Amino acid sequence: MPSITIDEVEYNIEDFTNEATEILNIIQLNQRITNDKDHEIQCLKAIASVKIAELKKLLTGEDTPTDG
């Protein structure tokens, strides 16, 4: 049976009322969107790092160390 744990108490999802199920769906959607946005932010930071290194190289003529 699917369950969810809140504050160390396990609840059987199959016993949820319609209202509780709707709230759970909103929480799950919120978590998926949050995870997607976190991933987007990490991608943007990576692009920014690359572009800063490119700009520095253009301005100074020096290669900058890269991670990895």
Secondary structure by P-SEA (a helix, b strand, c coil): cccccccccccccccccaaaaaaaaaaaaaaaaaaaaaaaaaaaaaaaaaaaaaaaaaaccbbbbbcc
